[in-house]
Amino acid sequence: MAPLITLRSAVVSNPFRRLAAPVDFELEEGEHIALVGDNGSGKSTLISMLSGGFYLREGTLRHNLGGETYRTMKTVRFNGAYGTTEFPYYYQQRWHAQERENGISVRDLLAQEPALDGRWRQELYDLLGMGPLLDRTIMVLSSGELRRYHLTRALLSAPKVLVLESPFIGLDPETRELLCGLMELVSARLGVSFIMSLTDVEMIPPLVTHVYFLKEGVCSAKMSRDEALRASSGRPESRLPLPDFPFALSRDAGYENAVCMRNVSISYGERTIFSGLDWTVRRGEAWNVTGPNGSGKSTLLSLVCADNPKAYSLDMDLFDVRRGTGESIWDIKKHIGYLSSEMHSGFNDNLLAVEVVAGGMADGYAGTGRNRAEDLAVSGSLLDVFGAGKLAQRLFPTLSSGEQRLVLLVRAFVRNPDLLILDEPFQGLDRRFRSIAKAAIERFCSDDGKTLLFVTHFPEELPAVIDNTLELHKN
């Protein structure tokens, strides 16, 4: 039987997306393949090549999928939290009650997608446990629930091949295990072959049978799962020296408590996110905010960084100022450097990476900020600190998802903030960039006046400066 997908000596016509060497790739019936490589190694380009998204200057692409490619091969991208839905996503959209409570339902969104037939639609809903989610709006879904929604949408046409880009980013261990189980169930029941992109071989799920490694635009020969694991064994994550920043870290912060919440509760409709929360974050403390997907971590941080309008009705102080007493959101944000999946999903400015970083100097979310020469110089130096100097003159939309995440992380530091709020900052970063970023966070927060709120589902990612933990529980 002919392979499902074959690439032979393939070179794309677009010189800006062209890999460093011609690509050979093959997916056989019953195989599941992982594409493993560092940020910017060419994984997304290869996925676009496999689906016919690039015109080939050289080589051939062959599909043996038994129908039109747009029905028999689907791609799901998990690089953002909510930006992959069918409607435009804007930053802060998730925190507005009207968007959450009166938006389009999951049922109506899925109804827009043509299915193999009506019976198959209901069977798929039952298979993936979509029943409890159908009458909810997309904005209230947790990260794990969003994965189920996107899988359901992609599977409605009963494809032969399902491509998942970065499927495990932002998921807690329990939800990652659930997603692995769903993939195995879909493979067994429907005969779907999976192709997925990952940054680390340790993330390869049990379903995968074969691996292609990508490095600096070169795709390896096809390896069995066991061969790939043996080839990658014994690579400890290195510890890097603490870097120097292009500005003096210490300054008079002018406050004692960054956050003070008293009996704070948040609800949307009938769902309570958390209730009765008392929490004080003193200047200079470093907190790990932890809990499973859907426990309210991102909602809590949205209150602190002044993105969530519900903060005005709560009993809370930010930087020793009571919320709702006349302060502007810019009075709050001038103290804060922030990174989250919501920010990443909503950021679509067609700017150079160095301009994106410089935009963090000014009030507001998008744009180049003051764009003065000294701002751009500091921004370029800060990209160097994070090992990303080569990205400075590249347009943000042309970067890989991991490279975009790194640039937005650098942006959080550029105005030398008193409080860093980092929600899954290493999401999508490869091993090298994780190590560099972790060292930079530790160096920055080694100053007595710097305060840190840090979210991750991986304990090994926690910076050494963490000295407090707030654990949230799913209601």
N, C-alpha and C positions, 0 to 999 in steps of 0.2 A: 504494500500500500504506500502511495506517495506521502511524503511528509505534509503536515497541515500548513506549515509556513516554511519557505526556503528563501534565504538571501545568499547570493553568490557574488563575491568580489564587488560588493556594492559601495558606490561613492555618490554622495548627494551632490546635486548641482549647486545649491546655495553655499557659497564659500564661507559664510559666517556660521553655518551649522555643520560644516563638513568635519568628519572625524579624521584623525591623523593617519589612518590606514584603512584600506578596503575591508569590509565586514563580510564574514561568512557566519550564517546562523541557520539553525534547523530545529523545528519543533515537530516531533513525531506524535502520533496518536497515543494518548495515555500519559504523556509526559507533562511535567509542571516545571517551569524554568524560573530561576532567580537571576536577575542581572545585578551584580554586586560591584560597586565602585564608589570612589570618593566623590565629593561635590565637584561638579564641572567635568566629570570624567567622560560624559557622553551617554549616560543612561537614557535620558529623555529623548535625545536625538535618535538613538537606536529604536526606541519605542515608536517614534513617529515614522521611521523608515519601515518598520514592520507592518504598520497599518496603511502604508502608501501615502503618508502625509508629505513626503518630499519626492520631487522628481529626481530620478537617478541619472547622473551623468554617465556612470559606468555600472556594469553589473546587471543582475536581474533579481526581481522579487516575484515569487510564485505563491499563490494561495490555493489550497485544496480544501476549501471549507464548505462546499456544497451549496453555495448561494452567494448573494451580494455581500461584499465585505462589510458594508455599513450595518447589516443585520447579524452577520455571523461572527464578527469580531468587535468587541466593545472595549473601551478604555475608560477606567475610572481613576481620577486623580484625587489624592487625599492631601495635597500639599497645603491647603488652607482649611480652616474650620468650616466656614459657611459660604465661602466664595465659589464653590463648585455647584451651587444650586442654580435653578433655571432662571432666576431673576437677578437683576443687578444688586450687588451687595455693597453697602457703604459702611464706613467705620462708625461704630457706636450703634448700628442698627439693632443689634441683638438686645440692647439694654432698654429699648423703648417699649413700654407696655403695649402700646397700640400695635406695634409690629409683631409682638409675641402673641397677643391674644386675638387680634382681628385679621391676621395674615392668612394666606392661602393654606389649606390643610394638606397634609401628606397624601390623603386619598385623592384630592383633586389634582395635585402635582403628578402623581403616578397615573391618573386617568388620561393625562395628556400624552403618555408614552404608549405607542401601539404595541399590543401584545400578540403572541402567537395565536391565542384565542381566549375567550372569556373563561373557560374552565381552567386553562393554564394560569391565568392571572390569579384566581382564587387559590389554586394549588401552591403557587409560589408564595403568596401572602402567608399561607399556613406553614409552609416549609421554613420560612425565615422569621416566623413569629411577629409579623407586622400588624396583626389585629389591634393590639393596644395603642399603636402609634398612628393609625390611619386618620383619626379625627383630631389629632394635635397639629399645631402649626410647626413649620420647619424650624423656627427660631428657638423653640423650647427643647429640641432634641439634644441629648448629650452626644459626646464624640462617638461613643459606641453605637448609639441609635442612628446617628448619621451614616455610619458605615453600612448598617443594615438597609437603610433607605437607598443609598447609592447602589448597593449590590442588587437589591430588588429591581430598581429602575433599569440597570444594565442587563439583567437576566430576563426581562419581560419578553424580549424577542428570541429567547432560547439560543444564545450564541454558542458557537463551538469553542471560541477562545475568549477569555476575559483577562484583560491586562490591568493590573493594579499598580499605580505609581505610589510608592511610599505608604503602604497600607497600614503600618503599625504606628505611625507618628502620633503622639498625643494620647495614646491609650494606656490605661493602667494594666497591670499583669492579668487581672481577671478578664478584662475586655479583650486583650490580645488573644488569650486562650479561647474565648468565645468566637472571635473572628476566625481563628485557625480551624475551629470545629465547624463553623459555617462553610468554609471553603471545602473541607473534606466532605461534608454532607452534599454540597452542590456538585462536587466532582463525581461522587458515587451515584447520585440520583440522576444527574443530567448528562454525565460524560463530558463536562466542561474541562478544558485544559487551561491552566493559569500561567500567566507570565507576570512576574512582579519585580519591581526595582527596590533595592535595599542599599544602605551604605555600609553595613557590616555583615560579615558572614555569620556572626553569632545570632543574627536576627532571622536566619533562614528557618521557616516553619517546617514541621515534619512532612507536610505534603510534597515539598519540592523534591524532584528526582534528579535534576541537572542544573548546572550553574555555568554562566559566562561571567568572567571578570572583565571589568573595563578600567583602564588606567591611562590617563592623559590622552584620551581619544583613541586608544587601541583596544580592540575586543579580543579576548583570549580564545583559544580553542574550547570547545564544549567539554565540560568535565562532569563526571558523575558526582552525586552529592558527597559520597565518601571521599573522593579525590579532592574535592574543593575544601572540605573540612580539614583534611590532612595538610593541604598546601597552605592553609591559613592558621594553623595551630601555633601556639607559642609566641603570639604578638602582644606583649604587655603594653598597656597604655602608659606612655612615658609621662614623667612629671617635668614640667618646664620651669625655668627660673621666672620669678615674678618680673613683669616688664615695667618700664618707666613710661609714664604718661606725658603727653606734650603740654601739660599744665600742672600747676601746683594743686594738690588735692585738698589741702586744709583750707578752711575758710569759716568765718563766723556764721553758723546756721541760724541763730536767732530764735530757736525754739527748743523745748525740752522733750515733748512727745510728738512723734510723727503722726501717730494714730491713737485715738481714744474712742472706743465704741462702748455704748452702755445699753444693754438689753435690746440689741438690734435684731430685727426680723425682716425677712424678705420673702414675699409671696408674689406669684403671678397666677391670676385666676384661682383655681382650687389647689394649686401646688405650692407648698411651702418649701423654699430652698434651704433656709436655716432660720432658727428662731432663738431669741434670748441670748444672743452672743455678746459677751463682755470681753473686750480685747484692747490691750494697751501696748503700743510699740514705742519704746523709748529711743531717743536719738543715739545712734551708734550700735543698735542691736541688729542682728542678722537672723531672720526667721525663715524656717522651712514651712510653707503652707501646704499641707498634704491631705489626701483623701481620694476616694475612688472617683472615676468619671461620673459627673452628675451631682456631686456633693456640694457644689457652689463655690469652688475655688476662684474661678474666673469672675463670677458675680461679685464676690467679696472684693477682689482687686479692682473691679470696675468702680466700686464705691470710693475706694481710696484715691484713685487717679482722676476722679471727677468726671468720668464718662457716663455714669449711671444717674439719671435724674431722680431716682428714688432717694438718693442721699439727702436731698433737701428736707425730707420729712422725718429723718432719723436723728436720734440723739448721738451725735458723734462730732469729734473735733479732729481737724487735720492741721498739723503744725501749730497747735495751741489756739486755733481759731474755730469757733463753733460754726458748723455748716449751716448755711441759710441766713447768715447775719450780715449779708451785703458784700461778701467777698466774691470776686469773679473766679471762673474756673482757671484763668491764667495766673491769678495769685497763687493757686494751688500748684498748677502744672510747672511753674518756674522752678519748683523744688525737685521735680520728679524726672527720672529717666525711665522709660516704659517700653516693654516689648511683650506682645501677646499674639496668639493666632488670629484674633479679631483684627488687630492692626495689620498683620501680614495679608490677610484676606482682602482688606479694603484698600491696600496700597497699590495703586496702578499708575503712578506718575512716570512719564517717559523722560526721566532725568538720568544723568550720569550718576554712578554710585557715589562719587565724592559729593555731588550736590544733594543727594538723598541724606547723607550723613550731615552735611552742613545745615539742612533744613531743620534739624533738631536744635539749632541755636535759637530759633525764633519761636514766638508764640504760634500756636496752630499746629496742624497735623501735616499738611502737604506743602510742597513747594521747597524752594531753595533757601528760605529764610532770608537773612540779611544779605547773604551771598557776597559778602565783602572778601577781599583777597585773603585777609588773615583767617577768616572762618574756613575758607577752602583749604588753606595751608594746614590748619589744625586738624581738619577732617582727613586730609590725606595722610598726615602723620599718625592719626589714630587708626586708620585702616592698616597702616604698617604694623602698629602694635599688635593687631589681631591677625597678622599674617596674610592680610587681604589687599596689600598694596597694588597687586596686579589687576584688581577689579576696579580701581578708582575711575578709569576713563571708559568703562563699559556702561552701556545703557542698562538701567535696572531691569526692564522687562526681558532682556536677552540673557540674564543670569539664570542659572539653575535655581530651583526652589531653595536648596540648602545655602547657596551663595547669597540669595536675597535675604534669607533669615540672618545670615552673618552680618550683612550690611545694616539691617535694621537693629541688630544687637549693638553694633558700633555706634549707631545713631543715638541709642539710649544713653551713651556715656558722654556725648560731645559737649554738653553744656555743664559738665562737672556737677551733676545733680547731688543734692543732699540725700535723696531716697531713690534707690534703684528698685523697680518692680519688674521682675523677670519671670514671666509665665511660660514655662517650657522653652527656655532660651536656646537649648541645644537641639531642639526638634529639627530633624533633617540634616544636622551637621555630621560630617564624617569624623573619624577618630582623631585626626590631626587637629582639625578646627575646634573640636570639643576640648581637647587638651589645652590649646592656646587660650580659648575663651575662658576656661575655668581658671587658669593662672591669672588672667587679666582681672577677673572678678575678685579673686582673692587679694590681688595687689591693691585694687581700688578700695576694697572694703577693709583693708588693714588700717586705714586711717580711722582714728577714733570717732570722727564726726559722721562717718558714712553709715547709712541705714539700708538694709537689704530685706526685701520680701522675695522669696524664691520658690518656684513651683516646679516639681519634676516627679515622674513616676519611677525614676531609676535612682536608688540610693547612692550608687557610685558617682552620680553626677553632682552630688551636693558639694559646694565649696567648703573648704576646711574652716572658714570663718563662721559657719552656722552655729548659733548658740541657743536657739529657741525653736520650738515646734508648735504649730497650731494644727490640730487634726480635725478635719470636718468629716461628718458622716452623712451618707445619703439617706434622705427622708423617704 
